[in-house]
Amino acid sequence: MVILLILLLGSAKTFSAGGDLIKKRANAVLSLMTYTVVPDITASDLNIRNASNESTALSLTQMGGGATLSEKVPIYLEGVLGYSRYDPQFVVSNGSESRNIPVKWNSVTATGGIGWDIRLLKDKLGGNLVLRPIANFSLGTVASDLRIGARVLQRQRGGEYDFLDGGRLNAYGLGGALMLDYELFSKTQDIDLELRYSYQHLQSFATSSDVVSGNADAENVGLYLRRRAPIADWTLLDKPVRYVMEGARTEYLGNQRGQLGFDSLNSLGLGLELDSSKYDIVISRTRVLARYMFGNNTTGYGIGMAISF
């Protein structure tokens, strides 16, 4: 997905502020981790461009999933892997000459969650409504990749610049979520409706000495709706091919609100699902969806794939 947006965190600066500028940017990357530690369809693939030169200032990618073991063992497990790449666009100047430093900061996060399904009711159509409290934990790291810019800074070495060349910022997160989930599975249609509140607190640890330790909070409310239904007279692998429609909205709260220029993101998706459950293979269903995303001064699109076991 391509987002046309000015990323204020990525605007060009000089090193006149010394190490403080680098420390502030490194802590800003910790804040960007908050978009990859919480399951979020609307922000699962973001590419934000710098309006001044049309280069990619920030990329966010997320993949994961979750499932309940069974009705008899209503333990819910989820996992999410996230990756981001951020270009702060530092500019170093000696007073008469300025050069752009191609610094790249890479962030990787892993989140796990365990919850318990509390059944609230079962309707006449066979749908189940459950309340699902979830405990979450995360680990993440930010690594700076200077490479080409190392030669430019070879005469300006010092503790305040060490983070730019191979520095690392590690973080852990603790938090949880509360989800209200309605599921209906039938021959004519499948419906899945989720309302989720998520919160995680990220704290840095074992960090390069030249970067001040920091913290950030991930907090949002997400609404997700998906409907799957067979397409008449169309079968593959001895099973009906289904069309899939979905919609999602994420409302960002706390520190995340307005951080990237928007308070919320919306997603509309349409795709197809192939059912392979009749055959003795691990994958039972495969879905491919085209999504359109929009929000405050933000538009984009994406292609996603999901599999069920």
HURA-V237848 format. One record per pair of residues at least 4 apart in sequence whose ideal C-beta (glycine too) atoms are under 8 Angstrom apart, sorted by the first residue. I is the first residue (numbers start at 1). J is the second residue. D is the distance in Angstrom with one decimal. If there is no record, write none. Layout:
BEGIN
i: <I/I>
j: <J/J>
d: <D/D>
END
This chain:
BEGIN
i: <1/1/1/1/1/1/1/1/2/2/2/2/3/3/3/3/3/3/3/4/4/4/4/5/5/5/5/5/5/5/5/6/6/6/6/7/7/7/7/7/7/7/7/8/9/9/9/9/9/9/10/10/10/10/10/10/10/11/11/11/12/12/12/12/12/13/13/13/13/13/14/14/14/14/15/15/15/15/15/15/15/16/17/18/19/19/19/19/19/19/20/21/22/22/22/22/22/22/22/22/23/23/23/23/23/24/25/25/25/26/26/26/26/26/26/26/26/26/26/27/27/27/27/27/27/28/29/29/29/29/29/29/29/30/30/30/30/30/30/30/30/31/31/31/31/32/32/32/32/32/32/33/33/33/33/33/33/33/33/33/33/33/33/34/34/34/34/34/34/34/34/35/35/35/35/35/35/35/35/35/35/36/36/36/36/36/36/36/36/36/36/37/37/37/37/37/37/37/37/37/37/37/38/38/38/38/38/38/38/38/39/39/39/39/39/39/39/39/39/40/40/40/40/40/41/41/41/41/41/41/41/41/42/42/42/42/42/42/42/42/42/43/43/43/43/44/44/44/44/44/45/45/45/45/45/46/46/46/46/47/47/47/47/47/48/48/48/48/48/49/49/49/49/50/50/50/50/50/50/55/56/56/57/57/57/58/58/58/58/58/59/59/59/59/60/60/60/61/61/61/62/62/62/62/63/63/64/64/64/64/64/65/65/65/66/66/66/66/66/67/67/67/68/68/68/68/69/69/69/69/69/70/74/74/74/74/74/75/75/75/75/76/76/76/76/76/76/76/77/77/77/77/78/78/78/78/78/78/79/79/79/79/80/80/80/81/81/81/81/82/82/82/82/82/82/83/83/83/83/84/84/85/85/85/85/86/86/86/86/87/87/87/87/88/88/89/89/89/90/90/90/90/90/91/91/91/91/92/92/92/92/92/92/93/93/93/99/101/101/101/101/101/102/102/102/103/103/103/103/103/104/104/104/105/105/105/105/106/106/106/107/107/107/107/108/108/109/109/109/110/110/110/111/111/111/111/111/112/112/112/113/113/113/113/113/114/114/115/115/115/115/115/115/116/116/117/117/117/117/118/118/118/118/119/119/119/120/120/120/121/121/122/122/122/122/123/123/123/125/125/126/126/126/127/127/127/127/128/128/128/129/129/129/130/130/130/130/131/131/131/131/132/132/132/132/133/133/133/133/134/134/134/134/135/136/136/136/136/136/136/136/137/137/137/138/138/138/138/138/138/139/139/139/139/140/140/140/140/140/141/141/141/141/142/142/142/142/143/143/143/144/144/144/144/144/144/145/146/146/146/146/146/149/149/150/150/153/153/153/153/156/157/157/158/159/159/160/161/161/162/162/162/162/162/163/163/163/163/163/167/167/167/168/168/169/169/169/169/170/170/170/170/171/171/171/171/172/172/172/173/173/173/173/173/174/174/175/175/175/175/175/176/176/176/177/177/177/177/178/178/179/179/179/179/180/180/180/181/181/181/181/182/182/182/182/183/183/183/183/184/184/184/184/185/186/187/188/188/189/189/189/190/190/190/190/190/191/191/191/192/192/192/193/193/193/194/194/194/194/195/195/195/195/196/196/196/196/197/197/198/198/198/198/198/199/199/199/200/200/200/201/201/201/201/202/202/202/202/203/203/204/204/204/205/207/207/216/217/217/217/218/219/219/219/219/219/220/220/220/220/220/221/221/221/222/222/222/222/223/223/223/224/224/224/225/225/225/226/226/226/227/227/227/228/228/228/228/228/229/229/230/230/230/230/231/231/231/231/234/234/235/235/235/236/236/237/237/237/237/237/238/239/239/239/239/239/240/241/241/241/241/242/242/242/243/243/243/243/244/244/244/244/244/244/244/245/245/246/246/246/246/246/246/247/247/247/247/248/248/248/249/249/249/249/250/250/250/251/251/252/252/252/252/252/252/252/252/253/255/257/258/258/261/261/261/262/262/262/262/263/263/264/264/265/265/265/265/266/266/266/267/267/267/268/268/269/269/269/269/269/270/270/271/271/271/271/271/272/272/273/273/273/274/274/274/275/275/276/276/276/276/276/277/277/282/283/283/283/284/284/285/285/286/286/286/286/287/287/287/287/288/288/288/289/289/289/289/290/290/290/291/291/291/291/292/292/292/293/293/293/293/293/294/294/294/295>
j: <45/46/47/291/293/300/301/302/47/49/300/301/46/47/48/49/298/299/300/49/51/298/299/48/49/51/260/261/262/297/298/50/51/52/261/11/48/49/50/57/58/260/261/261/25/28/57/58/86/88/50/57/58/86/87/88/89/50/52/89/52/89/90/91/100/17/21/89/90/91/91/92/93/98/21/90/91/92/93/156/161/93/21/160/23/158/159/160/161/210/24/25/26/90/160/161/163/164/210/211/27/163/210/211/212/28/29/88/105/30/105/142/144/163/167/169/211/212/214/31/204/211/212/214/216/32/33/84/86/105/107/142/169/142/169/171/202/204/214/215/216/216/255/256/259/36/58/60/84/86/107/37/82/84/107/109/140/142/171/173/202/216/218/38/200/202/216/217/218/255/256/40/43/46/60/62/82/84/218/256/260/60/61/62/80/82/83/84/107/109/140/80/82/109/111/136/138/140/173/200/202/218/80/111/136/177/198/200/218/220/62/64/66/78/80/111/196/198/222/44/62/220/222/250/222/224/246/248/250/267/291/304/222/248/249/250/265/266/267/293/295/60/62/250/265/61/62/63/302/304/60/61/62/302/304/58/59/60/300/56/58/59/60/300/56/57/58/59/260/54/55/56/57/54/55/56/57/87/89/87/85/87/86/87/89/84/85/86/87/260/83/84/85/86/82/83/84/82/83/84/80/81/82/83/80/81/78/79/80/81/111/78/79/306/76/77/78/79/113/76/77/78/74/75/76/117/73/74/75/76/77/74/116/117/118/119/130/114/115/116/117/113/114/115/116/117/132/134/112/113/114/115/111/112/113/114/115/134/110/111/112/113/109/110/111/108/109/110/111/107/108/109/110/111/140/106/107/108/109/106/107/104/105/106/107/104/105/106/107/102/103/104/105/103/105/100/101/103/100/101/103/149/164/98/99/100/101/98/99/101/152/153/156/97/98/99/152/146/149/152/153/164/147/148/149/144/145/146/149/164/144/145/147/142/143/144/145/142/143/145/140/141/142/143/140/141/138/139/140/138/139/140/136/137/138/173/200/136/137/138/134/135/136/137/177/134/135/132/133/134/135/177/179/132/133/130/131/132/181/130/131/132/133/128/129/130/129/130/131/128/129/126/127/128/129/127/129/184/184/186/184/185/186/182/183/184/191/182/183/184/180/181/182/180/181/182/183/178/179/180/181/178/179/180/181/176/177/178/179/176/177/178/179/176/173/174/175/176/177/198/200/172/173/174/171/172/173/174/200/202/170/171/172/173/170/171/172/173/202/168/169/170/171/168/169/170/171/166/167/168/163/164/165/166/167/168/166/150/153/164/165/166/153/164/154/165/157/161/164/165/161/161/162/162/209/210/210/165/210/166/167/208/209/210/167/169/208/210/211/208/210/211/207/208/204/207/208/211/204/205/206/207/202/203/204/205/202/203/205/200/201/202/203/218/200/201/198/199/200/201/218/198/199/200/196/197/198/199/196/197/194/195/196/197/194/195/196/192/193/194/195/191/192/193/194/190/191/192/193/189/190/191/192/190/190/230/229/230/227/228/229/226/227/228/229/242/225/226/227/224/225/226/224/225/226/222/223/224/225/221/222/223/224/221/222/223/224/220/221/218/219/220/221/222/217/218/219/217/218/219/215/216/217/218/215/216/217/218/213/215/213/214/215/213/211/213/255/254/255/256/256/252/253/254/255/256/250/251/252/253/256/250/251/253/248/249/250/251/248/249/250/246/247/248/246/247/248/244/245/246/244/245/246/242/243/244/245/273/242/243/234/240/241/242/240/241/242/243/240/241/239/240/241/241/274/274/275/276/278/279/278/274/275/276/277/278/275/272/273/274/275/272/273/275/270/271/272/273/269/270/271/272/273/287/289/269/270/267/268/269/270/289/291/266/267/268/269/266/267/269/264/265/266/267/264/265/266/263/264/256/257/258/259/262/263/264/265/257/259/263/262/263/296/297/298/295/296/297/298/295/296/295/296/293/294/295/298/293/294/295/291/292/293/291/292/289/290/291/292/304/289/290/287/288/289/290/304/287/288/285/286/287/285/286/287/284/285/281/283/284/285/286/284/285/309/307/308/309/308/309/307/308/305/306/307/308/305/306/307/308/303/304/305/303/304/305/306/301/302/303/301/302/303/304/299/300/301/298/299/300/301/302/298/299/300/299>
d: <4.9/6.2/6.2/7.6/5.8/3.8/5.7/3.9/5.3/7.1/5.4/7.4/5.9/6.1/4.8/6.9/5.5/7.4/4.9/6.2/7.5/7.7/7.1/5.2/6.9/7.5/7.1/5.1/8.0/6.5/5.9/7.2/4.4/7.9/7.1/7.7/5.2/7.7/5.8/4.3/5.7/7.2/7.7/7.8/7.2/5.1/7.8/7.9/7.8/7.2/5.2/3.7/6.8/7.4/6.1/6.1/5.5/7.7/7.4/7.1/7.4/4.9/7.7/4.9/7.2/7.3/6.1/7.9/6.7/6.4/5.4/7.0/5.0/7.3/6.7/7.0/7.8/5.3/7.3/7.5/8.0/7.8/3.9/5.3/5.9/8.0/6.9/2.7/7.3/6.2/6.3/6.4/6.3/8.0/6.3/7.1/5.7/6.6/7.4/7.2/6.5/7.9/7.5/5.4/4.8/6.4/6.9/4.9/8.0/7.2/7.8/6.9/8.0/6.1/7.6/5.5/4.6/8.0/7.7/7.0/8.0/7.6/6.8/3.9/7.7/6.7/7.0/7.8/5.7/5.4/6.0/4.9/6.9/7.0/6.5/5.8/6.1/6.1/5.3/7.3/5.0/4.3/6.5/8.0/6.4/7.8/7.0/7.5/5.7/6.3/6.7/6.0/7.6/7.3/5.8/5.7/5.1/7.5/6.3/7.9/5.8/6.8/7.8/7.2/7.3/6.5/5.4/6.7/3.5/7.2/5.6/7.2/5.2/7.4/5.5/7.9/7.7/7.4/7.5/7.3/7.7/6.1/7.8/5.3/7.5/2.5/7.0/5.9/7.2/4.8/7.7/7.0/6.4/5.2/4.8/7.8/4.4/6.9/5.4/5.5/7.0/5.5/7.5/7.4/7.9/7.8/4.6/6.3/5.0/6.4/7.6/5.8/7.2/6.7/5.3/7.8/7.9/7.5/7.9/6.4/6.8/7.0/6.3/5.5/7.8/6.5/7.8/4.6/7.8/5.6/7.8/8.0/7.7/5.4/7.1/4.5/3.8/6.5/4.6/6.1/7.9/6.3/6.9/6.7/6.1/7.3/4.5/7.2/7.6/7.1/7.1/5.7/7.3/4.9/7.5/7.2/7.0/4.1/7.6/5.7/7.5/5.1/7.8/7.8/7.3/5.7/4.3/7.6/6.7/5.8/6.8/5.8/6.3/7.1/5.4/7.6/4.1/7.6/7.0/6.8/7.8/7.0/7.2/5.3/7.2/6.8/7.3/5.2/7.4/7.8/8.0/6.3/4.6/7.9/7.3/7.6/4.8/6.9/4.8/7.3/6.2/7.2/4.6/7.7/7.3/5.6/6.7/5.3/3.3/6.0/7.4/6.8/7.0/7.4/6.3/6.3/3.0/7.3/6.9/7.2/6.6/7.8/5.9/7.0/4.8/5.4/4.5/7.2/4.9/7.7/7.2/7.4/6.1/3.7/7.8/7.5/7.7/6.9/7.5/6.4/7.8/7.6/7.0/3.8/6.6/5.8/5.6/6.6/7.9/7.0/5.9/7.8/8.0/7.3/4.2/8.0/7.5/7.0/7.6/6.8/5.3/7.2/7.8/7.4/4.3/7.8/7.3/5.6/7.9/7.7/7.2/4.2/7.7/7.4/7.7/7.5/6.9/5.5/7.7/7.4/4.3/6.2/7.3/5.5/7.6/7.5/4.6/7.9/7.1/7.6/6.9/6.0/7.6/5.7/6.7/6.7/7.9/7.7/7.6/4.3/5.5/7.8/7.4/5.5/7.0/5.5/6.8/7.1/5.8/5.8/6.1/6.5/6.7/6.8/4.2/7.7/5.3/7.5/3.9/6.0/7.0/7.5/7.5/5.2/5.4/6.4/7.2/5.8/6.0/5.7/7.7/4.4/7.9/5.8/7.2/5.4/7.2/7.1/5.3/6.2/6.4/7.1/4.7/7.9/6.4/5.9/5.9/7.1/3.7/6.7/5.5/7.3/6.0/7.2/4.3/7.2/7.8/7.1/5.7/7.7/4.8/6.6/4.5/7.7/7.1/7.0/5.7/4.9/5.7/3.6/7.0/7.6/7.5/7.0/6.3/4.5/7.8/5.4/7.9/6.1/4.5/7.1/7.7/6.3/7.5/5.3/4.7/6.3/5.8/7.7/5.1/7.2/7.0/5.4/7.6/4.8/7.6/7.9/5.9/7.1/6.4/7.3/6.3/6.0/6.4/3.6/7.1/7.1/5.4/7.7/7.4/7.4/4.9/7.8/5.2/8.0/7.9/7.5/7.6/6.0/8.0/7.4/4.2/7.6/5.7/6.9/7.6/5.6/7.9/5.7/4.3/7.3/6.5/5.0/7.3/7.4/5.1/5.5/6.3/7.5/5.9/7.4/6.6/5.8/7.7/6.5/3.4/7.8/6.2/7.0/7.8/7.5/5.5/7.6/7.2/4.8/7.6/7.2/7.2/6.1/7.0/4.9/7.3/6.8/4.2/7.8/7.7/7.5/7.5/5.2/5.7/5.4/6.9/6.5/4.6/7.4/8.0/4.9/7.4/5.0/4.3/7.2/6.2/7.3/6.6/5.7/6.8/5.9/6.9/7.4/6.2/6.1/7.8/7.4/7.2/4.8/6.0/7.2/7.8/8.0/5.9/6.5/7.8/4.8/3.1/7.8/5.0/5.1/5.1/4.1/6.9/6.5/7.0/5.7/5.7/4.9/6.8/5.8/6.4/5.5/4.9/6.0/4.9/6.3/4.9/6.9/7.3/6.1/6.2/4.4/6.4/4.5/7.4/7.3/6.8/6.0/7.2/4.7/3.3/5.8/7.2/7.8/6.6/7.9/5.7/6.3/4.2/7.3/7.2/5.2/6.0/7.0/4.4/7.9/7.2/4.6/7.7/7.6/7.3/5.1/8.0/7.3/7.4/4.4/7.8/7.9/7.2/5.4/7.9/7.4/6.6/4.4/7.9/5.1/7.0/7.9/6.6/7.6/6.2/6.7/4.3/7.8/7.1/4.3/7.5/8.0/7.8/7.3/5.5/7.5/7.3/4.6/7.3/5.2/8.0/7.4/7.3/4.4/7.8/7.7/7.6/5.5/8.0/7.1/4.8/7.9/7.5/7.8/5.2/6.9/7.0/5.8/7.8/7.1/7.1/6.9/4.8/7.1/4.4/7.8/6.6/7.9/5.5/8.0/6.0/4.8/7.1/6.9/7.7/4.8/4.6/5.4/6.9/7.4/5.4/5.7/6.1/5.2/5.1/7.6/6.4/7.5/4.3/4.2/7.4/6.3/5.4/6.2/4.9/5.8/6.4/7.3/4.7/6.8/6.8/7.1/4.7/7.6/6.7/4.9/7.9/7.2/7.6/4.7/6.5/5.0/7.4/6.6/7.2/4.2/7.4/5.0/7.5/4.8/7.3/5.0/8.0/5.9/6.0/6.3/7.8/3.7/7.2/5.4/6.8/5.3/6.6/5.6/6.7/4.6/6.3/5.5/6.6/5.4/6.0/6.8/6.7/5.2/6.4/6.6/5.1/7.9/3.7/7.4/6.9/5.9/7.0/6.2/7.1/6.3/7.7/7.0/4.2/7.1/7.4/7.4/6.2/7.5/7.3/7.1/4.7/6.6/5.2/5.6/6.1/7.1/5.8/7.5/7.5/4.2/7.9/6.7/8.0/7.7/6.9/5.5/7.3/7.0/4.4/7.9/6.5/7.4/4.9/7.5/6.2/5.2/8.0/7.1/4.7/4.0/4.8/7.8/7.6/7.6/5.9/6.3/7.9/5.8/6.6/5.2/7.2/5.7/6.7/6.1/6.8/4.2/4.0/6.8/5.0/7.6/5.9/5.6/7.1/6.0/7.6/4.3/7.0/6.7/5.4/6.2/5.2/7.2/5.0/6.7/5.1/4.3/6.6/4.2/7.7/7.3/6.6/6.0/5.9/5.1/3.3/6.1/7.9/7.2/6.0/5.8/7.0/4.5/6.9/4.9/7.8/7.1/5.5/5.9/6.0/6.2/7.0/7.0/4.1/6.9/6.0/5.2/7.3/6.5/5.2/6.2/6.8/4.1/7.2/7.6/5.2/7.9/6.8/4.6/7.4/7.9/7.3/7.5/5.2/7.4/5.0/7.7/7.6/7.2/7.6/5.7/6.6/4.8/7.4/6.0/7.9/7.6/5.3/7.4/7.0/4.6/6.8/6.7/6.4/5.0/7.5/8.0>
END
